[in-house]
Amino acid sequence: MFKNHTLHLVLISLLFVCSCAEKKKEETKVTEERPNIVFIIADDMAWDDSGAYGHPNIKTPNIDQLAADGMRFDNAFLTASSCSPSRTSIITGLYPHNTDAEQLHWPLPASKITFVEELKKSGYWTAQAGKWHLGDSIKTRFDLVKDVGTHGFQLSPTGEKTKQMGDGSGCEEWIPVLKQRPENKPFFLWLAAVDPHRPYTEDIIENPHALEDVILPPYFPDTKEVREDFTHYYNEITRLDNYVGKVVAELDKQGVSENTMILFISDNGRPFPRDKTTLYDGGIKTPWIVKWPKKVAANSVNTNLVSSIDIAPTFLKLAGLEALSSFEGEDFSPLLADTKSKTRDYIYAEDHWHDYEDYTRAVRTEEFKYIRNFYTDLPNTPSADAFIGGTFKSMQELKKKGELNEAQMACFITPRQEEELYDIVNDPYELKNLASDPSHEQTLKELRAALNTIRKTSKDSLPNFRTPDEFDRETGKSNSFRKRPRPSKVEMEKIIRAMGK
C-alpha cells in the first residue's frame, strides 16, 4: 500500500515536471518564433530630414544606422497630416474619418478596436512610453502606459512653457519600460517622442546645428529668422536620434535584436507652413525604416507605396494573427522579403480640423498627386504652433512688403483652387499645378475617379457643419476651446453661435 502510494506520488511529480518543462518549452518557442515589435514614432518630423534620406547636415547617426541595418521605404505616407488623427488611424487600422477621432484632440472612443489588444490577447506584453495623444479610453489595451503628456511641457493658454516634463523629449521612459518587459513573452512597444514638436528650447544637444546647416525648400524665404527656427528643429531631431540609439543598444544588450522588428516613422510632417496640416508631401510623407535582422536584408531600399493604415494588419500578420475585418489597410509584410512586391496602387490622405477648419483629400501614386480642396474659401493656414517660431512671423512680414514669391504665398491665398495635380517626379515640391493642363487631363480624370471611389467605399463625406477656428488666422491668438473632446451637435451649435458664425 505504501509502495503504491509512493509510486503514485512519483508519477504525479514526473507528470508535473514534464508539464512545466513542456510549458516552458512552449513559452520559449513562442518567444523565439514570434517577433518582438518596437514601433518608434517621431512627432512632426519631415520624411527627408535625416541622413538616411540624404540630408547632408542633420546629425542623425542612429537613424542612419537603422536604415543601413535594414530597409528604407521611399514612398511611405500617412493618412493624416495632423498629430492625434494620424495616431488613432495607425492604432485602429482605419482612415481618420472612420475613427470618430478625426479632428485634433478628439479622443479615440472606447468602442474602437485596436491592434494592440489583439497582440495582448495572443500573449504579447504590450507597453507604451512617451507622448500619448490617443485619449484615455484605450489605455487599458496596453499592459503598461507611461504617458508624458502631449508636448513634454505643461503649457499656458498662450502656448508658453510653464513646466518641463523630464528633458522635454518625451523619450525618457523608453529604456525603463524596455527593461520592465517579462522575459518569457514576446513584446510590443509603442515608443512615442515629443521631438521635434514645438515649442523649441535652447541648448538641448552638444554641438547644435548652425545657420549654414539649414537647407530650405523653395516655399520658405531665406531669412535669418527662418534659418534659426530650422536649427532648433534640427536639434530636436538629433536629440530624438540619441534616444533611438539607446533603444537599439538596449535591445542588443538584452540579446533580442535578431528577432525584434523596429519600425521608425513620424506622425506627420515638420511644423512649418505648407508642411504639417497640408496634404503636400511635406505634410503626409513620412520616414519609414524597418530593421529586423532575422528577416530584412541590410542596406535595402523599397520604393513601393505604403500607408500608415497598413501598420495594424501587418503587425498582426507578423505575430501570426489574422487582420481584423474592420481594418482598411493592406498587409505590407511581403515587401520586407521582396522589394519588387506591390501591395497598393494609391495612398489616400485626409486633412480635417487642426486648430483651423479645413477639409481636403488627396490620392497619390508613385508619380502623381491629386488634391481636392472642398473648402476653397479658406486659406491654407499652418497649424497654430507655427506662430510660435520665427518662420511664419517672418513670412507675414515679407508678405506685407510684397517680398514673397508665388510658392511662399501659397498658405495665404484665397480662394484656393478646387483641384491640384502634381508631377511628383519632376516637381517634388509640388509647385506647378497641372490640373488645368490639357496634356495631363487623362491623369487628372484617373486620380479624381480614384479619390471618389475611395471616398465612396470608405464612406467618407462632408460633415453636416463646420467646426469654427480655434485661433485667429492672422495673430494665432486662441479662442479658448482647446483639447476639447468630440462635442455633440447641440454643443457645437452653441460654440458657433457664441463665436458669431
Phi, psi and omega in degrees: 000312180296317181297317179297320179296317179296316179299321179298316179295320179298316180296319178298317180297318180296318178297321179295316179297315180296319180297316179296319180296318180295320179295316178297320178297319181293318178298317179296320180297316179297315181298320183286322188273325181269129185288148165286148182232124177241114182255115181249123183237117175283166183240106177074043178249125180292153187298326187256014182265060173200160177297330180301329180254019170100001178286124187279347190241336180288134184274099180225060184298327184281321175294321178298319180291325176302316179291321179296329181272355184214221185240129176259127177263129184258357178225058181254139187222158178257158177278346180209152178255037184222141194306288186291322176299324177296317183291317180293329176294317180298313189284338179260344185070025181241151169296149184309321183292348177256003180271346191061024178216040189280343178262151181308134176076358175286122182288149177291127181295152180297338182287344183279137179269139177242162178290341185293314181292335176291319175297317181298315180297332183273000176116358177283144167272126187242134181213151176236145175212130178115211180296134182262280173061036180237352185094154186283340191292340182251011180297331180287351177291340178260151173290329182214135176231128175239085185273121180260008181098182186275324187243355187080000178218157164273133185245148172282168179302336180268004177092006179280143179285131179248330180207127180276137176262105185066226178265005178090352184281334186083002188252000190297333183270359185301308183289315175306321179291318179300326180286344181272354185297143174289145186280342186258018179225147167293155184229152172236128179239131172255100184255110188243119178279162164265329177295142358260047178291147173288161000281157183261160185229147177284156168056050180262345178223158170285150179053062181295162181289151180256165181303323182287349176284341188285133173242116187261130168300157186292349179272012172243139173286148182267087178238164179299320182296319179293315180297321178297319178300317180293324179297322177295320176299314177301317182298321179291327175296320179294321177297316175302316180303321178300320180288326175301318178297323179294322179296313179299317180296321180291321176297319176298315181298322180279354177073028184240010185296324187302319182247035174245122175271124173253128172242121179249125176217183170239159181278335174190181185284182185297148185278061181228161178304141179069013175242264179307140181072009172246169178256015168287165182300333176296344179255324188246347177279140188229148166298147184208100185236129180243124171243126179202085188308326183291334189233335189248128182291140178292154177056034179259149182232134181240125181257005180286153178290134169224153180233151179298341176288348179275350185294313183302307179296329181290315179300319179293321178299315180295333179274005180081021183246161177273144175295145178288148181296338180285338184299141180250001181262182181244144175291117181264008183300329176301332180291339181288333181261337185217107182290350178269352177293160180220132182245345180203155178258336183224155163244153182236134183224155187228148171231117178248193176301128173212095186071317179234151180290140174194160175205102184223147178227154181213148165237149180218138170255189176289341184248329188227155175233132174242129180238134176243117177265114183274330179253076186291343181286347183261136174289163181275060184297133179292167179299156187299331181292343176294337178289342181289320185274178184278344187295305185291324177298319178297319180294322178296319179295316180293328177297316179300327181273355182072031187249013175264141175278179185300317180296322182283344178274355191303324184278358179254344191286133168221145354285154174283154175289141184293323181236142176228139179223129183230140172271096188296326183296314183264349182220068188297337179269003175056058183257337184248107181283120183259010186299331180257010180275117182303330182288348179244018182299319182294318177297318178301314180296319181296313183286327175298317179294321179297318179296316180296324179294315180295319178300318182290312184291331180263004177058049178263123182214162178297143176291161182289333178210156182276148173272128182293154176300143175271335183236155174288133185286345179262321185256338183079006181285143187279145171265007168063057161220047187285151175057034180282152170286174179301119179281155173286168179300320180296316180296319179296318179297325176296316179299315182297317179295318182297330181269002178074024181277000000 
